[in-house]
Every structure is written in structure tokens, then in C-alpha cells.
Amino acid sequence: MANPKRRGRALLAVVCAVTAAYAGFVAFMITIPGGWWAVALVPLLMLLLWLNQVLYSAGKKLAPRTFRAAMIGLTVLLALSFSVPLLVEPRWKPAIAYDATDPQRAGCADVGETLNSAQWPIIDAETGDPLATALLKYSTACDTTWVKLEGITPGTRTIAQVTRPAGDWLLPASPEPERDAPSEGIAYSKQLRFNGCTYVNVTLLNSGGDVIAQLEESSGCEE
């Protein structure tokens, strides 16, 4: 006869493993548009199996046809739930893959709707003259954010960066600042998966490499 304590420990280990696997599954699926379908269907499958076991222990059980139909139906729905993101948003891609990429090369700056989350003027620290405008952009197609500099004074070099703190199931991210010497008055930072809170850092330098203006702002962050 098996040791009750050993059986209990084995059962606890199985429960912990299943719980951890499901927690990881939830953490991944909730980042996908429509992924909550799969998150909800897994407990329904487990509930059906548990209900059938309880009835069986009591000398009863669900009708075989009913049980099979319910199991097949829920399994099919679970499988289909993984295609929901593609059905809801045909252009959907895992936004986390866009972290620290160029918004133009990735297509996020030109695909779907791009919104202005915030806007700040960048002023010369000595003369008070406007040197550029910083726009915090958000892509509805890619779910990413980045800073775009417009109206940059000719000859000015730029260093632009967006930073994301931890939150919304995402780790903090701070890609290397994007350095540019724009010839058409426009420059971009790298982009990040958007989670509502973003820190913006911009530095403008003259042709000699001296700092002439700096911008440190945030958007969507709790004060």
C-alpha cells in the first residue's frame, strides 16, 4: 500500500506544476487580443472533468454522449481561441517582438492608426528659442510607443530614448538611445511595447557635440 504522505506530496507537486503552467499560460494569453477566451476555457474543461469524477464517485456519471460532446466542444473552442487574435486583428503580431526596434523599419509608424500621446517643445537652454518638438507616438496596429522629433533646427544632432517601467505583465525596458543627425528635421527613437507609462529622454547637440537642450518627461505614469 502506498505511503499516504508520499501520495499527498506527489499530488501537491502535480497541483503546483499544473498551477504554475496555467499561470504562465495566462500571462502569455492575456497579452494577445482575444486571448482571454483560452484563459476562460481551460477552467471549464477542468470543471467538466471534476464534475464527472464527483458524479462517478457518487455512483452516477454524465451520459457518455453528453460528456463526449461537451469535451469535444470545449476542446475545439480552446483550439480555435488561439486563432482569435488573427481573426480580430489580421495584422496582429506579438508586440513584445517590437521592443527596441525602429518604428519605421518595423512598419509601425505607417500601418494602421498612429496617435499622439503627448507633445513637448524643446527649447534652447540659453536663448529660449524653439529647437524642435517631441511627439510621443502610439501605434494601434503594433501596440508600441516611441518619440518622434519634428522641426529640428538644421545642423542639430539628436539623442532620443523611451523607457518602460515594469507593469502590465511586462518587464522594464530601456533600449539604447537612438543617435541621429537628421537632414530633414525629423528623427525617431526606438520603440517599445506600450503599457501606459512611458519615460522620454531627448538630448539635442550642436555640430560641435555640445549639449544645447534636454527634455525629460513622462506620459501615463502615476505621480
Buried (B, 14 or more C-beta within 10 A) or exposed (E): EEEEEEEEEEEEEEEEEEEEEBEEBBEBBBBBBBBBBBBEBBEBBEEBEEBBEEEEEEEEBBEEEEBEEBBEEBEEBBEEBBEBBEEEBEEBBEBBEBBBBBBEEBBBBEEBEBEEBBBBEBBBEEEEEEBBBBBBBBBBBBBBBBBBBBEBBEEBBBBBBBBBBEEEEBEEBBBEBBEBEBEEBBBBBBBBBBBBBBBBBBBBBBEEEEEBBEBEBBBBEEE
